Amino acid sequence: MSGAAVATVKVGDELPGRNHKPDNVQLFMYNAALWNAHRIHFDLPYATEVEGYPGLVIAGPMMGDWLGQCVDDWITDRGTLVMLEYSNRQAAYIGETLTAGGVVEAIDADTGEVMLDLYIRNEAGDVITPGKAVVRLDS
């Protein structure tokens, strides 16, 4: 994004949202790539009967990755993601549609840095994974 284009970013601008509805295979493969062998992510009888969850639990890092993808989709090749943080506050389960999104929270015109308020919302509209990011836009 050029210096002139940085001026077009406004506090309150929304990042394009993206829906996610992973299936059992996607969840399994994601956790396998992380070497995360916690059975709540792949063993339905264990997750429901032993741990008491209503279904297979979507991995928290997966939701964090969705936030990063949301930011990357917004900046494309116009800048760099320099900071991302998030906190998983509520579990989500296979079968739910979750939405990643965000909004421009602040802009530092001198550095070209844009602060973003991010979220993962469940189907009820509750923010289950809030986050923050800083993007440095190219000048």
Solvent accessible surface area in square Angstrom, and as a share of the most:
residue,aa,sasa,rsa
1,M,29,0.13
2,S,62,0.40
3,G,44,0.42
4,A,83,0.64
5,A,31,0.24
6,V,15,0.08
7,A,70,0.55
8,T,92,0.53
9,V,11,0.06
10,K,114,0.48
11,V,98,0.56
12,G,45,0.43
13,D,51,0.26
14,E,135,0.61
15,L,6,0.03
16,P,83,0.52
17,G,52,0.50
18,R,110,0.40
19,N,100,0.52
20,H,19,0.08
21,K,126,0.54
22,P,8,0.05
23,D,73,0.38
24,N,80,0.41
25,V,101,0.58
26,Q,99,0.44
27,L,0,0.00
28,F,99,0.41
29,M,114,0.51
30,Y,43,0.16
31,N,4,0.02
32,A,48,0.37
33,A,82,0.64
34,L,88,0.44
35,W,234,0.82
36,N,45,0.23
37,A,81,0.63
38,H,84,0.38
39,R,113,0.41
40,I,17,0.09
41,H,14,0.06
42,F,88,0.37
43,D,31,0.16
44,L,88,0.44
45,P,77,0.49
46,Y,42,0.16
47,A,0,0.00
48,T,45,0.26
49,E,140,0.63
50,V,104,0.60
51,E,75,0.33
52,G,58,0.56
53,Y,68,0.26
54,P,106,0.67
55,G,10,0.09
56,L,8,0.04
57,V,12,0.07
58,I,2,0.01
59,A,0,0.00
60,G,17,0.16
61,P,60,0.38
62,M,15,0.07
63,M,3,0.01
64,G,2,0.02
65,D,68,0.35
66,W,18,0.06
67,L,0,0.00
68,G,9,0.09
69,Q,72,0.32
70,C,2,0.01
71,V,0,0.00
72,D,74,0.38
73,D,76,0.39
74,W,31,0.11
75,I,5,0.03
76,T,88,0.51
77,D,126,0.65
78,R,72,0.26
79,G,16,0.15
80,T,77,0.45
81,L,51,0.25
82,V,61,0.35
83,M,72,0.32
84,L,60,0.30
85,E,98,0.44
86,Y,81,0.31
87,S,42,0.27
88,N,67,0.35
89,R,167,0.61
90,Q,92,0.41
91,A,39,0.30
92,A,0,0.00
93,Y,43,0.16
94,I,43,0.22
95,G,44,0.42
96,E,40,0.18
97,T,39,0.23
98,L,0,0.00
99,T,41,0.24
100,A,0,0.00
101,G,0,0.00
102,G,2,0.02
103,V,44,0.25
104,V,2,0.01
105,E,76,0.34
106,A,37,0.29
107,I,52,0.26
108,D,53,0.27
109,A,86,0.67
110,D,141,0.73
111,T,74,0.43
112,G,9,0.09
113,E,36,0.16
114,V,0,0.00
115,M,53,0.24
116,L,1,0.00
117,D,51,0.26
118,L,3,0.01
119,Y,43,0.16
120,I,0,0.00
121,R,88,0.32
122,N,18,0.09
123,E,115,0.52
124,A,87,0.67
125,G,37,0.35
126,D,71,0.37
127,V,63,0.36
128,I,0,0.00
129,T,0,0.00
130,P,35,0.22
131,G,5,0.05
132,K,73,0.31
133,A,1,0.01
134,V,20,0.12
135,V,0,0.00
136,R,111,0.41
137,L,6,0.03
138,D,69,0.36
139,S,130,0.84
